[in-house]
Amino acid sequence: IQENSDKDFKDVDAKYVVLIGKVTDRIDEDTYMLSDGTGSIVLDVDDGIELPVGKRVVVRGDIDEAFWDVGELELNVHSWRLENKRD
């Protein structure tokens, strides 16, 4: 996702994606970090949703690309679940 967002011809903003990775950190009330082994992405969750830090999860949501290169690329999480060993 990050690689494609760096290329002008590949706009990733608002694309719906499914990512599998480990929640590595809780930054604040509604912001987490997810690592899939190839890189990390900021997760923005709705109020009241808590992700399990240290666990592998499947997250679904849309990409929120940095506007005019200000800020970070984020994933607006719409739903999540623990990763099933068979995934």
VMD Tcl script that builds the backbone (N, CA, C; Angstrom):
set m [mol new atoms 261]
animate dup $m
set s [atomselect $m all]
$s set {name element resname resid chain x y z} {
  {N N ILE 1 A 0.837 -1.196 0.000}
  {CA C ILE 1 A 0.000 0.000 0.000}
  {C C ILE 1 A 0.869 1.243 0.000}
  {N N GLN 2 A 1.859 1.257 0.906}
  {CA C GLN 2 A 2.751 2.416 0.979}
  {C C GLN 2 A 3.498 2.603 -0.331}
  {N N GLU 3 A 4.003 1.506 -0.899}
  {CA C GLU 3 A 4.749 1.587 -2.152}
  {C C GLU 3 A 3.884 2.165 -3.262}
  {N N ASN 4 A 2.641 1.712 -3.365}
  {CA C ASN 4 A 1.748 2.213 -4.400}
  {C C ASN 4 A 1.367 3.664 -4.173}
  {N N SER 5 A 1.263 4.095 -2.924}
  {CA C SER 5 A 0.885 5.484 -2.654}
  {C C SER 5 A 1.997 6.450 -3.031}
  {N N ASP 6 A 3.231 5.948 -3.115}
  {CA C ASP 6 A 4.359 6.800 -3.485}
  {C C ASP 6 A 4.440 7.036 -4.988}
  {N N LYS 7 A 3.675 6.295 -5.769}
  {CA C LYS 7 A 3.689 6.434 -7.223}
  {C C LYS 7 A 2.487 7.253 -7.652}
  {N N ASP 8 A 2.736 8.323 -8.388}
  {CA C ASP 8 A 1.660 9.231 -8.789}
  {C C ASP 8 A 0.540 8.529 -9.551}
  {N N PHE 9 A 0.862 7.496 -10.322}
  {CA C PHE 9 A -0.146 6.854 -11.146}
  {C C PHE 9 A -0.970 5.819 -10.387}
  {N N LYS 10 A -0.690 5.587 -9.150}
  {CA C LYS 10 A -1.409 4.590 -8.368}
  {C C LYS 10 A -2.034 5.246 -7.144}
  {N N ASP 11 A -3.166 5.865 -7.296}
  {CA C ASP 11 A -3.859 6.502 -6.185}
  {C C ASP 11 A -4.519 5.442 -5.325}
  {N N VAL 12 A -4.151 5.389 -4.053}
  {CA C VAL 12 A -4.716 4.378 -3.156}
  {C C VAL 12 A -5.737 4.965 -2.186}
  {N N ASP 13 A -5.916 6.279 -2.193}
  {CA C ASP 13 A -6.833 6.911 -1.249}
  {C C ASP 13 A -8.246 6.353 -1.420}
  {N N ALA 14 A -8.867 6.003 -0.315}
  {CA C ALA 14 A -10.243 5.513 -0.239}
  {C C ALA 14 A -10.410 4.087 -0.777}
  {N N LYS 15 A -9.328 3.404 -1.116}
  {CA C LYS 15 A -9.425 2.015 -1.549}
  {C C LYS 15 A -9.743 1.140 -0.343}
  {N N TYR 16 A -10.643 0.181 -0.544}
  {CA C TYR 16 A -11.013 -0.758 0.511}
  {C C TYR 16 A -10.014 -1.905 0.507}
  {N N VAL 17 A -9.450 -2.233 1.663}
  {CA C VAL 17 A -8.447 -3.286 1.761}
  {C C VAL 17 A -8.700 -4.176 2.961}
  {N N VAL 18 A -8.110 -5.353 2.909}
  {CA C VAL 18 A -8.085 -6.278 4.032}
  {C C VAL 18 A -6.615 -6.543 4.335}
  {N N LEU 19 A -6.210 -6.316 5.573}
  {CA C LEU 19 A -4.825 -6.533 5.976}
  {C C LEU 19 A -4.773 -7.527 7.127}
  {N N ILE 20 A -3.733 -8.340 7.139}
  {CA C ILE 20 A -3.493 -9.282 8.224}
  {C C ILE 20 A -2.139 -8.942 8.814}
  {N N GLY 21 A -2.093 -8.772 10.124}
  {CA C GLY 21 A -0.826 -8.458 10.770}
  {C C GLY 21 A -0.973 -8.408 12.268}
  {N N LYS 22 A 0.103 -8.042 12.908}
  {CA C LYS 22 A 0.159 -7.971 14.369}
  {C C LYS 22 A -0.017 -6.524 14.826}
  {N N VAL 23 A -0.909 -6.320 15.777}
  {CA C VAL 23 A -1.075 -4.995 16.383}
  {C C VAL 23 A 0.126 -4.802 17.303}
  {N N THR 24 A 1.005 -3.879 16.950}
  {CA C THR 24 A 2.265 -3.726 17.671}
  {C C THR 24 A 2.237 -2.663 18.765}
  {N N ASP 25 A 1.310 -1.711 18.664}
  {CA C ASP 25 A 1.321 -0.601 19.630}
  {C C ASP 25 A -0.017 0.120 19.628}
  {N N ARG 26 A -0.378 0.645 20.780}
  {CA C ARG 26 A -1.524 1.550 20.890}
  {C C ARG 26 A -0.948 2.944 21.106}
  {N N ILE 27 A -1.208 3.833 20.156}
  {CA C ILE 27 A -0.636 5.175 20.206}
  {C C ILE 27 A -1.481 6.102 21.068}
  {N N ASP 28 A -2.786 6.052 20.876}
  {CA C ASP 28 A -3.708 6.804 21.730}
  {C C ASP 28 A -5.054 6.092 21.716}
  {N N GLU 29 A -6.090 6.762 22.164}
  {CA C GLU 29 A -7.413 6.153 22.341}
  {C C GLU 29 A -7.937 5.443 21.094}
  {N N ASP 30 A -7.699 6.012 19.922}
  {CA C ASP 30 A -8.257 5.415 18.702}
  {C C ASP 30 A -7.222 5.207 17.599}
  {N N THR 31 A -5.942 5.094 17.971}
  {CA C THR 31 A -4.875 4.923 16.993}
  {C C THR 31 A -3.940 3.792 17.414}
  {N N TYR 32 A -3.700 2.886 16.486}
  {CA C TYR 32 A -2.839 1.732 16.714}
  {C C TYR 32 A -1.851 1.609 15.563}
  {N N MET 33 A -0.841 0.769 15.742}
  {CA C MET 33 A 0.094 0.417 14.678}
  {C C MET 33 A -0.084 -1.059 14.358}
  {N N LEU 34 A -0.046 -1.386 13.056}
  {CA C LEU 34 A -0.146 -2.764 12.593}
  {C C LEU 34 A 1.068 -3.061 11.731}
  {N N SER 35 A 1.702 -4.211 11.969}
  {CA C SER 35 A 2.825 -4.643 11.149}
  {C C SER 35 A 2.472 -5.976 10.509}
  {N N ASP 36 A 2.726 -6.074 9.193}
  {CA C ASP 36 A 2.450 -7.327 8.492}
  {C C ASP 36 A 3.736 -8.061 8.128}
  {N N GLY 37 A 4.849 -7.616 8.643}
  {CA C GLY 37 A 6.129 -8.236 8.345}
  {C C GLY 37 A 6.861 -7.573 7.194}
  {N N THR 38 A 6.152 -6.775 6.382}
  {CA C THR 38 A 6.796 -6.052 5.283}
  {C C THR 38 A 6.838 -4.562 5.557}
  {N N GLY 39 A 6.065 -4.116 6.536}
  {CA C GLY 39 A 5.990 -2.704 6.877}
  {C C GLY 39 A 4.922 -2.482 7.931}
  {N N SER 40 A 4.726 -1.233 8.283}
  {CA C SER 40 A 3.738 -0.874 9.306}
  {C C SER 40 A 2.792 0.181 8.771}
  {N N ILE 41 A 1.596 0.201 9.332}
  {CA C ILE 41 A 0.599 1.192 8.952}
  {C C ILE 41 A -0.156 1.627 10.200}
  {N N VAL 42 A -0.562 2.879 10.220}
  {CA C VAL 42 A -1.364 3.423 11.312}
  {C C VAL 42 A -2.818 2.987 11.107}
  {N N LEU 43 A -3.441 2.511 12.177}
  {CA C LEU 43 A -4.853 2.142 12.148}
  {C C LEU 43 A -5.640 3.183 12.925}
  {N N ASP 44 A -6.695 3.696 12.332}
  {CA C ASP 44 A -7.584 4.649 12.994}
  {C C ASP 44 A -8.920 3.938 13.218}
  {N N VAL 45 A -9.276 3.709 14.485}
  {CA C VAL 45 A -10.506 2.985 14.805}
  {C C VAL 45 A -11.548 3.926 15.381}
  {N N ASP 46 A -12.808 3.526 15.293}
  {CA C ASP 46 A -13.896 4.317 15.865}
  {C C ASP 46 A -13.841 4.296 17.384}
  {N N ASP 47 A -14.436 5.309 17.999}
  {CA C ASP 47 A -14.518 5.368 19.455}
  {C C ASP 47 A -15.162 4.095 19.991}
  {N N GLY 48 A -14.616 3.578 21.062}
  {CA C GLY 48 A -15.182 2.402 21.700}
  {C C GLY 48 A -14.624 1.083 21.192}
  {N N ILE 49 A -13.876 1.106 20.081}
  {CA C ILE 49 A -13.272 -0.119 19.563}
  {C C ILE 49 A -11.860 -0.220 20.116}
  {N N GLU 50 A -11.536 -1.395 20.666}
  {CA C GLU 50 A -10.184 -1.633 21.158}
  {C C GLU 50 A -9.605 -2.837 20.446}
  {N N LEU 51 A -8.383 -2.690 19.958}
  {CA C LEU 51 A -7.686 -3.790 19.306}
  {C C LEU 51 A -6.731 -4.432 20.307}
  {N N PRO 52 A -6.510 -5.739 20.185}
  {CA C PRO 52 A -5.630 -6.438 21.129}
  {C C PRO 52 A -4.154 -6.292 20.756}
  {N N VAL 53 A -3.429 -5.477 21.478}
  {CA C VAL 53 A -2.002 -5.272 21.221}
  {C C VAL 53 A -1.269 -6.597 21.433}
  {N N GLY 54 A -0.410 -6.928 20.479}
  {CA C GLY 54 A 0.362 -8.156 20.554}
  {C C GLY 54 A -0.280 -9.330 19.847}
  {N N LYS 55 A -1.508 -9.179 19.380}
  {CA C LYS 55 A -2.221 -10.263 18.698}
  {C C LYS 55 A -2.239 -10.028 17.193}
  {N N ARG 56 A -2.359 -11.132 16.425}
  {CA C ARG 56 A -2.521 -11.038 14.972}
  {C C ARG 56 A -3.999 -10.897 14.666}
  {N N VAL 57 A -4.307 -9.931 13.809}
  {CA C VAL 57 A -5.697 -9.620 13.485}
  {C C VAL 57 A -5.883 -9.491 11.973}
  {N N VAL 58 A -7.128 -9.557 11.564}
  {CA C VAL 58 A -7.543 -9.258 10.199}
  {C C VAL 58 A -8.361 -7.980 10.295}
  {N N VAL 59 A -7.925 -6.927 9.612}
  {CA C VAL 59 A -8.646 -5.654 9.642}
  {C C VAL 59 A -9.153 -5.324 8.244}
  {N N ARG 60 A -10.331 -4.717 8.215}
  {CA C ARG 60 A -10.929 -4.278 6.955}
  {C C ARG 60 A -11.225 -2.790 7.066}
  {N N GLY 61 A -10.923 -2.069 5.992}
  {CA C GLY 61 A -11.195 -0.644 6.020}
  {C C GLY 61 A -10.729 0.039 4.760}
  {N N ASP 62 A -10.768 1.370 4.792}
  {CA C ASP 62 A -10.351 2.137 3.625}
  {C C ASP 62 A -9.116 2.963 3.938}
  {N N ILE 63 A -8.297 3.120 2.907}
  {CA C ILE 63 A -7.047 3.856 3.035}
  {C C ILE 63 A -7.335 5.353 3.082}
  {N N ASP 64 A -6.663 6.035 4.002}
  {CA C ASP 64 A -6.719 7.489 4.094}
  {C C ASP 64 A -5.306 7.984 3.808}
  {N N GLU 65 A -5.089 8.395 2.562}
  {CA C GLU 65 A -3.765 8.815 2.122}
  {C C GLU 65 A -3.442 10.205 2.660}
  {N N ALA 66 A -2.166 10.443 2.940}
  {CA C ALA 66 A -1.723 11.753 3.407}
  {C C ALA 66 A -2.093 12.813 2.373}
  {N N PHE 67 A -2.634 13.920 2.826}
  {CA C PHE 67 A -3.062 15.000 1.940}
  {C C PHE 67 A -1.901 15.955 1.721}
  {N N TRP 68 A -1.515 16.119 0.472}
  {CA C TRP 68 A -0.387 16.991 0.119}
  {C C TRP 68 A 0.868 16.607 0.898}
  {N N ASP 69 A 1.033 15.291 1.117}
  {CA C ASP 69 A 2.190 14.753 1.845}
  {C C ASP 69 A 2.283 15.236 3.284}
  {N N VAL 70 A 1.153 15.687 3.865}
  {CA C VAL 70 A 1.123 16.086 5.265}
  {C C VAL 70 A 0.424 14.972 6.031}
  {N N GLY 71 A 1.082 14.452 7.040}
  {CA C GLY 71 A 0.505 13.355 7.811}
  {C C GLY 71 A 0.946 12.016 7.245}
  {N N GLU 72 A 0.372 10.959 7.822}
  {CA C GLU 72 A 0.752 9.612 7.438}
  {C C GLU 72 A -0.382 8.919 6.711}
  {N N LEU 73 A -0.010 7.913 5.954}
  {CA C LEU 73 A -0.994 7.038 5.357}
  {C C LEU 73 A -1.624 6.230 6.489}
  {N N GLU 74 A -2.946 6.141 6.512}
  {CA C GLU 74 A -3.653 5.439 7.579}
  {C C GLU 74 A -4.686 4.494 6.981}
  {N N LEU 75 A -5.106 3.559 7.808}
  {CA C LEU 75 A -6.228 2.711 7.458}
  {C C LEU 75 A -7.363 3.033 8.417}
  {N N ASN 76 A -8.495 3.485 7.872}
  {CA C ASN 76 A -9.695 3.706 8.676}
  {C C ASN 76 A -10.372 2.351 8.845}
  {N N VAL 77 A -10.284 1.782 10.032}
  {CA C VAL 77 A -10.767 0.431 10.286}
  {C C VAL 77 A -12.281 0.430 10.437}
  {N N HIS 78 A -12.932 -0.424 9.621}
  {CA C HIS 78 A -14.388 -0.585 9.710}
  {C C HIS 78 A -14.765 -1.829 10.502}
  {N N SER 79 A -13.925 -2.863 10.414}
  {CA C SER 79 A -14.173 -4.079 11.189}
  {C C SER 79 A -12.854 -4.820 11.384}
  {N N TRP 80 A -12.850 -5.700 12.364}
  {CA C TRP 80 A -11.658 -6.492 12.635}
  {C C TRP 80 A -12.068 -7.777 13.325}
  {N N ARG 81 A -11.152 -8.747 13.286}
  {CA C ARG 81 A -11.308 -9.993 14.027}
  {C C ARG 81 A -9.929 -10.570 14.277}
  {N N LEU 82 A -9.829 -11.465 15.247}
  {CA C LEU 82 A -8.577 -12.168 15.472}
  {C C LEU 82 A -8.299 -13.048 14.273}
  {N N GLU 83 A -7.027 -13.199 13.931}
  {CA C GLU 83 A -6.667 -14.046 12.805}
  {C C GLU 83 A -6.944 -15.503 13.167}
  {N N ASN 84 A -7.580 -16.197 12.277}
  {CA C ASN 84 A -7.835 -17.617 12.426}
  {C C ASN 84 A -6.596 -18.349 11.923}
  {N N LYS 85 A -6.143 -19.356 12.610}
  {CA C LYS 85 A -4.948 -20.086 12.204}
  {C C LYS 85 A -5.031 -20.608 10.777}
  {N N ARG 86 A -6.238 -20.796 10.256}
  {CA C ARG 86 A -6.410 -21.306 8.895}
  {C C ARG 86 A -6.374 -20.207 7.851}
  {N N ASP 87 A -6.306 -18.909 8.245}
  {CA C ASP 87 A -6.284 -17.800 7.281}
  {C C ASP 87 A -5.025 -17.825 6.455}
}
mol reanalyze $m
mol bondsrecalc $m
mol representation Tube
mol addrep $m
